[in-house]
């Protein structure tokens, strides 16, 4: 083996915890493609350090995420960890990162309280409250006075239901009924029938992306609520860009709230979408919220390495994250003093443009923090 050249960049190892198998396997494809796009655009050397990602499959399981994080820290000597698809994984990884003082940049885990006891974590995705709080206010202001709420009976669903009810009623709206379906994909027919019987102007729904949107839309269509012009108000998970093939035209007209759409009208996003589609492992694969979050996490990592001239200190890293801001394909983003994301929240409507379903942005609530409050 030849000796390393004196000017060869010293690798900077970053652990990436992704879900590459199981029900959340799409997370791995999305995030890997986003990382590939960023490195194609910006190279793999920053401040004399070659950036090396050590990918580990958590399968979406908290115990696996904890074990992999521990091995990345103790055996592989990573200087940072990124990734994470689900809230339980984030809580589990915090038990490793906190005592080890290893910074963790979260791609997607939406429970508001994650960072409370995790001083070496920062979030680049979104929180449930961040989206839903302004949505309740927006819905009332745009003529929806009576809403029926359907939200899944698990942590994020309960948070979504609580927050929407709070802001919608505070604005002057009335919740005419509510129901909490189980986490396992149910037959939505009885729940939708209850909603129909309550005669609302709209249904607010929060549900997991896998299986639930198709089941809900089928029940909604079969119930006749389309003809009754009862509007669907949902979180953006339900109209994920890569689920449109399954949802079909039944999704047209849905109004959703989210932090990203691949139809976002900016030069940076158009460049990102074009590069992502070209790099995607599957024809027709489109970037969605986890892809843009991963892209921004890598952007932040490059900024952190550059600012510290390649010599990372965990406490300096966290200090630099607080107040970091830059333009993302989703619009302007910032990390606040609590290490949480501040970003635009978009109201979108599903439309069919040139034969393709998309989430068209119809309104913007600028720079919203993790609690759903606008900041200046």
Secondary structure, DSSP 8 states (H G I E B T S, - for coil): -----TTS-EEEEEEEEE--SGGGTHHHHHHHHHHHHHHHHH-SEETTEEEEEEEEE-TT-HHHHHHHHHHHHHTS--SEEEE--SHHHHHHHHHHHHHHT-EEEESS---GGGGGG-TTEEE-S--HHHHHHHHHHHHHHTT--EEEEEE-SSHHHHHHHHHHHHHHHHHT-EEEEEE---SS----HHHHHHHHHTT-SEEEEE--STTHHHHHHHHHHHHTTTTTT-EEEEEGGGG-GGGHHHHGGGGTT-EEEES--TT---HHHHHHHHHHHHH-SSTT----HHHHHHHHHHHHHHHHHHHTTT---HHHHHHHHTT-EEEETTEEEEE-TTS-EEEEEEEEEEEEETTEEEEEEEEEEEEE-TTS-B--
